[in-house]
Amino acid sequence: MRVKLFIALGMLGMSLFTYAGSRHAAETSYPSYKGLVMAGYQGWFRGPQDGTNQGYGHYGTGKQFDEKHCTIDAWPDVSEYEKTYETSFRHADGRKARVFSSADKSTVDLHFKWMKDYGVDGVFVQRFVDYTRGDQKNSVPNRILENALEAASKYDRAIAVMYDLSGLRRSGEDCSMIIEDWKRLVDNQKVTNQSGAKTYLHHNGKPVVAIWGVGFPDRPYNIRNIGMERLIDFLQNDPVYGGCTVMLGVPTFWRTLESDCMNDPYLHTLIRKADIVLPWTIQRFSPLLHNDMDRFRDLVIGDIRWCKENGVDYVPAVTPGFSWHNLSKLEFPDDVKPVGSIPRQGGRFYWQQLSTAMMAGAEMIYVAMFDEVDEGTAIFKCTGDHPVSDIAKFIDMDGQPSDHYLWLTGEAARMLRKEIPLTFKMPVRN
């Protein structure tokens, strides 16, 4: 009896020590991912006078942005932005076209206001490996993350960090830099303990940290030797910075280890150690293929079954469409992609994915992406009144209003929570 009592007291003491030592807020407005529609947030667009010295970063190449250096396929509707930047492009009526910068605090505030206005539950702020190198104290990505945390509190939107392994080098690099970066974010930026309202996304009562890029065969790194198990263990079990829910972003066919996925069962070992799996299905389905939503449905059903059998939660990814014409012209001139290669069809393709995923049993959803105009997957306000050019081409938004995809996302969130009936037919605004 004394031994059992000693063990019980010891375990209670360890639990109290862990709680006392944790830097995370004990409470949040978002204790679970279930019932939420979250989107990815790039936050990487720049303007020439925004103070970053990055020119037109992610709008074009080499800090330039004109017909010959354009890398975006969707044009943002900038009518509501406080700060915008003039470009050399012109609209059909001769007006100079303008863009925004993610580095402006007012931009981030407006984006989170839109989330609130339309019922988008929140975002995963993308954090690339390059952001973790060197002294990041005053870096632009850190400033944007700080602005996002403040706006999330202001508008009561869920927010979480998603580390993207893109940029991890073959030459002996591992995930240690992510461990150190997470410590800095928790200590210095209070990501899991905002100064305002606590809105950092939790799942199963623990802060969510996503690691994207695990299991893709075209990456220069090998998941067996980059310290993934150590990273997962740290995020889950470290007494100060751990106690987190870990979500892994993996290829579409992770379950069968084929097609876009590396053929290595070690990936399943990592997924079983994690808490949530997010398969990346972007560009894997198209409304141009007959009965492709049946294939998507069967994939989701099979994935959910595997996850239930292995004690892992599941998040399907959906997207409004895909277009990679302008960037492919610059990077792959021998394989230029058509404009709108995966067409939006006025929102029908997006809605088919959302409703199919929910009907197949998905309890939470990831949208790719909130602000990604490079690949034409953005759900935030984009315009069909884009500039005209003989060289650079843009998707036309099918005559829909610029807030169409924000509105659809909010409707999907309401249906996911069963606040309104789920329907396979795309809803229409009154």
Phi, psi and omega in degrees: 000316179298321179297315180296320180294320179297317179296317180297315179296321179297317179295321178296319179297318178297320180296315180295322179296317180297315181296317182293327183276345184292144178265359183275148173296141182287338184230159176206157175288348183232080183283349181212145174286334183300134181087007182243148169249108180255154178236160173276143183234111182286309180060034187243013182271142187230155175241155188292341179240031183267004177089001183267344184061032180247013179058222177268058183305129179070000167267328182210187182255152177056035181069000182260155180212097175210190184303326185268353182233019184281134179236008179252151180245348176239141182257124182291143172280110186256018185294340183254359184283143177288323180236132176222167187229129183289141177242177177276353179285154176229144174285172183300331181272006178095352179296143173291132180277146184232159178226172180252171172237131177293342182284345178280128181302323181297329178294310181298319179301315180297318180299316180288330173298317177300318178304314179296312184299323187255357177084022171283124191292329180163192185218155166265117178281122184287133179229105184279156182306322180301332180291342185266353184277143174070198180277106185261011189306313183249026184289155178297314177303323178294321179295320179293319177298319178299316178296322180293318178298317179295316180292324178298319177294316183299318185255009178054053177247145177290146179215145178207164180259134174239112176280130178253121183286356176305130182103349176291127188270159179288332191283067171077004179284146175224192186274010179301324180296330177289320177302312181293324179293319179299320177300316180296318180297320180290317183285311190268322183256357176052045186300325181261011181208063184305153179289332178267217177299138183276111183232011179298133183295129173247163171212131189055035176077011184230145180301138182269131171234125181258142174238112184253140175110032184254114176104005180274126187287345183270007180272150181285346182260156178253121185296347178281342185230026177248012175075033181296318181296321178296318179298313180299315180298318179299311182294328181275325195237351180299132185293340182254310187255354182268217186069029185253158168269128183255127177247129181253129174268117189232170179294165180305314187258043178298327185291322182261356178056047181219178177057253184276009185242144175296142182271074182217113181298348177299333177300320178294326176299315180294318181296320179294332177283336181278184183247329181222143175243136180238098177286135182269099185260008181295134184073004180264348180225151184211143176289351180277350179260133184297130176058030181292334177289335173294320178293320177297316179301313181296324178296313181296316180299315180294320179296316180297320179298314179299316182296320178295321180291336185247009175069035180237141176275162192228134176232115175281151176256138177229161182210150180287338182167193180203138176208131187218039187287304187295318179292321181294329177299324182278321186266329183226069185299341178270357181217059183287130180275145177289158176293131180063046183299328169245094190290150180283331181054043176068017180105350184295319181296317178300314182292324177301317179294313181301309184290322179297316179299317180292319179293333179279353175115005179294136180253351177208154188223146174244127180256128175250112355224179178284313191233022185274093177269347177300311183259009176066030181254006186294141173257351179285183191290113174238155187242145171279347176274059182276168177297158177255139182203147175276348185248302179275135182237148183226151177290151190261359177066012171056028178077006180278154175295157187295338180265012187302316185281332171296316180296316178299321180296318177296321177296320179297319179298320178294321178290323179300324179271005178062030175281333174222158183297143177281134179223141178284334179282134182300128180293157180236135180290141178288000000 
